[in-house]
Each structure stands twice: as structure tokens, then as C-alpha cells.
Amino acid sequence: MGQSFFKIDITDKRQHRNNLPSLTLLALKNCSQRERHAMKPTITNPLGTRTRVLWPTVARMPTVAKLGKMLTNTIVLAPLGWLVMAGAYFGKLLPYIAIRYQLTDKQIMIQRGWAGTVSASVALADIDDVKLDPASIDQFFRSADLLVYSGGKVAMTLTAVPDAESFRYAIIASVHAWVPGKAKQMPFIPASATK
């Protein structure tokens, strides 16, 4: 084994202070290549660190969804309904019509295609509120549309989001966590008040 840099006399503080630069060099010299590689700065993604990714449900295509629901309500035609909806379901993975919603630590975006080309995005700092559209709630597909508000108007609509309420809370929590000054002062509710 190489010389350890921990074998110094630290009783004399002046001697320790003077040896500090040489100690750093000695520590780097004794590090393995893997440890030196870990010390290099990492390259960050300009879009932000991915927090959550969701693929929209079949309800994104209303005609197919309505026909599929109608056919699955019958006993005989249910397999045909599944086939109709399977095309729409797996269509979200096809190269040119693929769509997904991605939440990062910097923004919420709609990505299209296999490459994930950003078709629309809103920075977390610009988001005022996220609301669930009550008219779009679909119990069959367990999805709804989310309206992202920025500057008092709808900046983005996320259609047919599965488990929409959960994704809504994730967006709001990301805004509160990653944007300084956006965290709302929530009123304190003591546990005794909830009984």
C-alpha cells in the first residue's frame, strides 16, 4: 500500500496549516483511478432531472375511447372493444405519435416521439396553479385532464393523465420544492382540530 496521508502530527497547528496543500496532492496521488473519476464534475441535463414520467391513457382519443367503452359493456363484443382500444393504447409508443408528460426539477413538458422532442413546456417558476378539469374525469380509464395555469391563463393542458390528482400534487410539490419563494404558507392545523 502507498503512503497514508493520515500519518501527520497535528499537535502543531502551524505545521498542519502549512502542509495542507501538500496533503491534498498526496490524497489525490493515493486515490485510485475510480475515486479520481468520481471527483470530476458531472454533466447535468439542461431539461432538468426527471422526477416523473406519465403516458396518457386511451381517453386521449375520445372516439376510440367511447367506442371501446361501449363495446366492453357487452359480453359478446368485449374482445373487439379490447382490440380497438389496444391500437390506441400501444399507439402511444409508436415513433411519430408517441406522447408522454415529463415532470423535472425545472419544468413540466409534453414530449413527442421516441427521441422525446419537447412540443410544449412550462417552467416551474412560471406555474401559478394546476387544476383538474372536472368535465374530463373518466372513471373507466381513471384519468382526467390537468390545466396548468401561468400568468392567470391556461398555459398547458395535459390530456388524459392517468391518476391525475396524484400527478397534480406532484407538480405542485415540485413547484414548492424547487422554486424559491413559491412555497405557499400553509395554515397550521393542529392534530386535535381534526377529531
ROTI-216699 format. One line per field, with one value per residue (C-alpha): x, y, z; residue number from 0. Coordinates in Angstrom, 2 decimals, decimal comma. Example, Ala and Ser with C-alpha at 12.3 -4.5 7.8 and 13.67 -1.06 7.14 Angstrom:
2
x = [12,30/13,67]
y = [-4,50/-1,06]
z = [7,80/7,14]
n = [0/1]
***
This chain:
195
x = [0,00/1,01/1,88/-1,13/-1,77/-3,34/0,08/0,78/1,40/-1,44/-0,24/1,46/-1,33/1,11/2,74/-0,67/-1,72/1,47/1,12/-2,49/-1,79/0,69/-1,84/-4,41/-1,93/-0,88/-4,52/-5,14/-1,94/-3,06/-6,60/-7,44/-8,49/-12,12/-12,02/-10,43/-13,13/-15,80/-14,29/-14,88/-17,87/-20,94/-22,69/-26,28/-29,25/-30,40/-34,03/-33,66/-33,59/-36,51/-38,94/-41,90/-42,99/-46,57/-48,07/-51,64/-54,49/-56,71/-59,10/-56,73/-58,57/-62,24/-63,85/-61,77/-62,31/-66,08/-66,33/-64,10/-66,15/-69,39/-68,10/-66,68/-70,10/-71,38/-70,39/-70,06/-68,29/-65,92/-62,90/-63,48/-63,52/-60,23/-58,71/-59,95/-58,51/-55,26/-54,43/-54,83/-53,09/-49,97/-50,13/-48,70/-45,43/-45,17/-42,34/-44,29/-47,39/-45,79/-46,59/-45,63/-45,71/-42,47/-42,00/-38,46/-36,95/-37,09/-40,22/-43,26/-43,25/-45,06/-42,67/-43,40/-41,76/-39,13/-36,49/-38,63/-38,82/-40,35/-43,55/-44,67/-43,22/-43,81/-41,07/-41,87/-41,15/-43,97/-46,64/-49,30/-51,66/-52,59/-56,27/-58,12/-60,83/-63,95/-65,66/-62,87/-62,87/-63,20/-63,84/-63,38/-59,82/-59,15/-57,87/-58,62/-57,21/-54,91/-54,85/-51,56/-52,06/-49,37/-49,95/-53,67/-54,38/-54,09/-50,54/-50,75/-53,37/-52,30/-55,00/-55,98/-53,48/-53,66/-54,15/-54,46/-54,89/-51,63/-49,75/-51,33/-49,98/-46,56/-46,43/-47,48/-44,99/-42,21/-43,07/-42,95/-39,71/-37,67/-38,79/-37,64/-40,42/-43,22/-43,92/-47,25/-47,60/-49,98/-52,05/-51,05/-53,80/-53,18/-53,96/-56,51/-58,60/-59,17/-61,03]
y = [0,00/3,55/6,13/7,20/10,92/10,47/9,98/13,59/15,23/17,67/18,84/21,79/23,70/25,82/22,73/21,27/24,52/24,66/21,04/21,44/21,88/19,02/16,85/17,43/16,47/13,41/12,39/12,68/10,75/7,88/7,74/5,05/5,94/5,21/7,63/10,37/9,86/10,28/13,66/15,05/17,34/15,69/16,96/17,95/17,64/21,08/19,92/19,10/15,96/13,71/13,45/11,68/10,48/9,56/8,20/9,36/6,86/5,79/8,61/10,89/9,73/10,35/8,45/5,33/5,53/5,93/3,04/0,83/1,53/0,83/-2,50/-3,67/-3,19/-6,06/-9,67/-10,78/-7,71/-7,06/-8,68/-6,41/-3,42/-4,55/-4,77/-1,29/0,18/-1,83/0,04/3,38/2,12/0,85/3,71/5,99/4,10/4,43/6,59/9,59/9,66/8,72/11,19/11,46/14,02/14,59/16,49/17,60/19,80/22,73/22,30/20,29/19,28/17,35/15,15/13,53/10,70/8,24/10,96/12,89/16,13/18,78/20,08/22,26/23,16/25,46/26,32/25,51/29,12/30,26/27,88/29,60/26,68/23,26/22,33/19,18/19,67/18,11/17,67/15,38/12,89/9,38/6,63/3,86/4,87/6,51/9,66/13,36/16,50/18,80/22,54/24,27/27,97/30,58/34,32/33,87/31,84/28,22/27,74/23,98/21,26/17,71/15,44/12,01/11,94/8,64/9,16/12,89/14,03/12,37/13,97/17,33/17,09/16,05/19,18/21,46/19,82/20,28/23,96/24,39/22,40/23,74/27,35/29,71/31,91/29,89/27,74/28,90/29,50/26,76/27,34/25,25/22,79/21,04/17,35/18,00/20,09/17,14/14,99]
z = [0,00/-0,62/1,93/4,00/4,31/7,75/9,41/10,32/13,63/14,18/17,58/15,96/14,17/12,15/10,73/9,82/8,13/6,10/4,97/3,79/0,04/0,02/1,90/-0,84/-3,53/-1,53/-1,11/-4,87/-5,58/-3,34/-4,80/-7,27/-10,79/-9,91/-6,97/-9,11/-11,74/-9,05/-8,15/-11,67/-12,03/-13,52/-16,62/-15,91/-18,24/-19,48/-19,33/-15,64/-13,55/-14,36/-11,46/-13,02/-16,47/-17,42/-20,62/-21,39/-21,35/-24,27/-23,26/-25,18/-28,32/-27,42/-30,33/-29,80/-26,05/-26,41/-28,90/-26,73/-23,60/-25,46/-26,82/-23,47/-21,86/-23,97/-23,34/-26,96/-28,38/-25,45/-27,20/-30,20/-27,83/-26,35/-29,85/-30,75/-27,55/-27,86/-31,05/-29,27/-26,13/-27,89/-30,41/-27,73/-28,16/-31,95/-33,32/-34,62/-32,42/-29,10/-26,35/-22,70/-19,91/-18,03/-14,80/-13,96/-11,30/-13,76/-15,87/-16,91/-20,57/-23,24/-25,21/-28,56/-30,49/-29,40/-29,14/-26,67/-28,64/-26,40/-28,01/-25,09/-21,72/-18,78/-16,31/-12,70/-11,76/-14,10/-12,77/-10,67/-10,18/-11,53/-11,67/-12,58/-15,23/-13,65/-17,04/-18,26/-15,38/-16,79/-14,23/-16,80/-17,70/-14,31/-15,95/-16,32/-17,92/-15,99/-16,64/-15,88/-15,15/-15,72/-15,56/-14,88/-18,03/-19,10/-20,35/-20,96/-20,97/-20,18/-21,62/-20,29/-17,43/-15,52/-11,78/-12,48/-8,88/-7,87/-10,78/-9,91/-6,38/-7,72/-9,91/-7,06/-4,69/-7,27/-7,62/-3,84/-3,52/-6,45/-6,87/-4,11/-2,79/-4,41/-1,36/-0,03/3,66/4,60/7,74/10,70/11,63/14,95/15,19/17,91/15,49/13,14/15,67]
n = [0/1/2/3/4/5/6/7/8/9/10/11/12/13/14/15/16/17/18/19/20/21/22/23/24/25/26/27/28/29/30/31/32/33/34/35/36/37/38/39/40/41/42/43/44/45/46/47/48/49/50/51/52/53/54/55/56/57/58/59/60/61/62/63/64/65/66/67/68/69/70/71/72/73/74/75/76/77/78/79/80/81/82/83/84/85/86/87/88/89/90/91/92/93/94/95/96/97/98/99/100/101/102/103/104/105/106/107/108/109/110/111/112/113/114/115/116/117/118/119/120/121/122/123/124/125/126/127/128/129/130/131/132/133/134/135/136/137/138/139/140/141/142/143/144/145/146/147/148/149/150/151/152/153/154/155/156/157/158/159/160/161/162/163/164/165/166/167/168/169/170/171/172/173/174/175/176/177/178/179/180/181/182/183/184/185/186/187/188/189/190/191/192/193/194]
***
